[in-house]
């Protein structure tokens, strides 16, 4: 007797969350290591995770798991991927401005995980090791789990890609609970939606990994700038904060709309055309 759809999805969701928690915990054991050893450790965890998912069969063909997660070359050009990454960054930075207004001043040291980050990144070498883990290894783990396994399973079960994208992004956001303010979860939720849409349009997991990694890398750079710049006027430009954020969101949204239109014109599967099996 087959299990109900919701129970199958719940099982996949639990599995995806477990994979992320276990492997991310393994990655961030780098906090107990010197920076160079931590960098090598994070790289080893990422390589092992990638091998587990992407290893080919004995005949050289991809495994069923690799096909399900869409571990293959994107079916869109590089400029389209770069455009979606840029549009998302611009729009999300605008959203982040509004999140700052909603939450007010935050002390990231209120979160135990962020306290570990602050302590480890006091040196440039420590920051580099953490940034590599956050911008390269963690995006692979989380995208394979949430967009590859969970979102894909939801697409199969429900036959509605839009619902699958939103639902997987919601689980992705919940896993990021632990910051100093719950409203901060808006950011990973929207980033998760962007990643989910990119996976569906490109029919590959890699553009989402790139988008996720660039976002994490940008956040690491901004944290480094905040750490190393000692004196900054606290109220400079606050009067322009809201209109600047609105302009960024509108620009990012317009860019996304243009790219989706180009996708429909040039890269979308044609009706009746034979598509490679997913």
N, C-alpha and C positions, 0 to 999 in steps of 0.2 A: 504494500500500500504506500503510495507516494505521500510525502509530507505536504501540509498546506504551504502555499506560496510565502505567506508572511513568516512562517517558521524557517523555511529554507533561507530566506533573506536575513533573518535574525541570526542564523548560524554563520552565514558568510560575514555579517557585520562583526560578530564577536571574534571570528577568526582574523579579520582584517585589523581590528583594534589590538588583538593579542600580538600579531606580527609586528605592528608598529611599536607597541610598548616594549616588547622583548628586544627588538633590534635597536631601537633608539636608546634603550637603557644600556645595551652593549656599546653603542657608539660613544655615549657620554661617560663611560668609564674612563675616557681620556682625562677627565677632571682629576683623577688620582695619579696621573702620569705626568712626567715632564713634557713640555710642548712638543719636542721632536718625536718622542715615543708616542705621545697622544695622537699626533698627526698620522704616524704609521699605523697605529691601532685602528683609527677611524677608517683609513684606506683599506685595511685588511677586512674589517667588518663589511664595508660596502662591496668589496670585491667578492667576498663569500656570498653575500645576499644576491648580488647580480648573477653569479654563477649558478646559484640554486634555481633561479627563475629562467635564465636565458640559455642555459646549456642545451646544445642540440642533441637530437637522438643519435643512435649509432650510425644511421644512414645519412647524417648531416642535415636532415630536415628539422624544423623547429618542433618542440614538444607541444602538446595540446595546451599546456599552461601558458607557454609563450604566445601562442596564437590568441588565447582568450584575453590575455593582458595587452595584446596589440604591441608586442615587442618586435617592431618592424620599422622599415623606413617610412617617414611621413609621406603622404600623398599630396602634399602642398609644397611650394618652393620655399627656399630659405627666407626670401624677402617677406613672405606672408607670415611666417613664424616670428620673424623679428618685429613685424608690425604689430602682431597681437601682443607680444611681450611689452613693447613700448607703450601701446595704448592702455594696457592693464596697469602698468607702473604709474603712468600719468594719472589715470582715474583713481587708482587706489591711494596714491599720495594725497589726492584731494579728499577722499573719504577719511583718511587717517587724520586730516586736519579737523574735520567735524567730530571725529571720535575724541580728539584731545579736548575740544570745547565741551563735549558732553561729560567727560570724566573729570575734567579739572586736573590740576597738578597731581602727578602720580610718583610714588617712590617705588621703583622697580625692585628695590631691596626688600620690599614687603613679601616678595615671593621667594621661597627657598631656592628654586631652580635658578632664578635670576641672580640671587646672591652668589651662587656657585659660578655663574657666568662672569659676574663682575669681578670676583676674586681671581678667576683663571685668566681673564683678559687684561690684567693690569700691565702685563708686558706685551710687546708687539708680537713676540713669538707665540705667546699664549693665545693672543687674539687670532693670529693666522691659523693656528691649529683648530680653534673653535670655528672660525669662519669657513674653513674647508669642510668640516663636518656638517655645518648648518647649510652651506650653499651647494654641496656636492652629494654627500652621502645621504643625509636625511631626506632630501627631495626624492631620491630614487626609492628609498624605502616607503615613504608615505604615498607617493603617486602609484607605485605598483600595488600597494594595499588598497587604497581608497578609490582611485580612478580605474586601476586595472582589475582588481578582484571584485570590489563591492559594487562600484557603479556599473560594471559590465554585467554582473549577475542581476542587478535591478533592471537593466535594459532587457535582458532575456525574459525575466519573469513578468514584467509589467508591460513591455512593449511600448514604453513611453520614455524616450531619452530625456525630455525636459524634467520629468519627475525624478528620474534616476540621478540626474546632475544635482538637483536641489537636495535630494535626500542624502546622497553621498557627501555633499558639501556640509550638510548639517552634522553628520557624524564626525567628519573631519574637524569641524569647529569645536565640537564637544570634547574631543581628545585634547584640544589646546586649552582646556580649563586649567586655571592655576595662576593666571595673571592677577594683578592687583585690582582689577575692576572687570565685572562681567561684560560690560559693553564692548570691551576689547575684542570679544569673540566675533563681532561684526566683520572685522578684517579677515580672519581666516575663512569665515563663511563665504565672503565675496571672492576671495582668492580661489577657494575651492570651486566655486561656480565657474570662474574663468577657466581654470584648469580642465574642468569637466567638459566644457563646451569645446575647448581646443582639441581635446582627445577625440571627440566625436567628429569634428570637422576634418581633422587631419588623418583620422583613423590610425593613430599611432600614439603611444604613451610618451614618446620622447619630447614633443613640444611642451607638454605639461610639466615634465621634469625640468626642462630649461626655464620655463616661466616661474615655477616654484623656486628653483635655485637662484635665479636672478633676483627675485623678491627677497629671499632670505639673505643673499649677499648684500643687497642694498641696505637692508635693515642692520646688518653687521657693520657696514661702513658708517652708517649714521650713528650707531652706538659708539664706534671708535672716534668719530669726530666730536661727539658730545664729551667723550672721556678726555681727549687730548686738547681741546680748546678750553682753556681755563676761564677766560673772561668773555662773556657775551652779554650784551644788553638784554635784560629780561623782557622788556615790553616793546622791543623794536618791531615796528610793522604790524602790531596786533590789529590796527584798524583795517588792514587789508587782508586779514586772515580769511574771513568768510568769502569775500568776492574772489580771492585767488583760488580758494578751494572749489568754488562753484565753476570757475573757468576750467580748472584742471579736470573736473568730473565731466563737464560738457565736451572738452576736447577729447578725452579718453573714450567717451561714449560715441562721439561722432566718428572717431578713427575706427573703432570696433565695427560700427555700422557699415562703414565703407569697405572694410575687409571682408565682412560677411557677404556683402553684395558681390564683391569680386569673386569670392568663393562660389557663390551660386552661379555666376556667369562662366567661370573657367574650370573649377575643380570639383563641383558637385557631381555625384554619379548621375548619368543620364538615364531617364526612364527607359526600361527595357534592356539597358546595357548589362552585360554579364559582369558581376563584381567578384573579386577574389573572396573566398570564404573567410569569414571572420573567425 
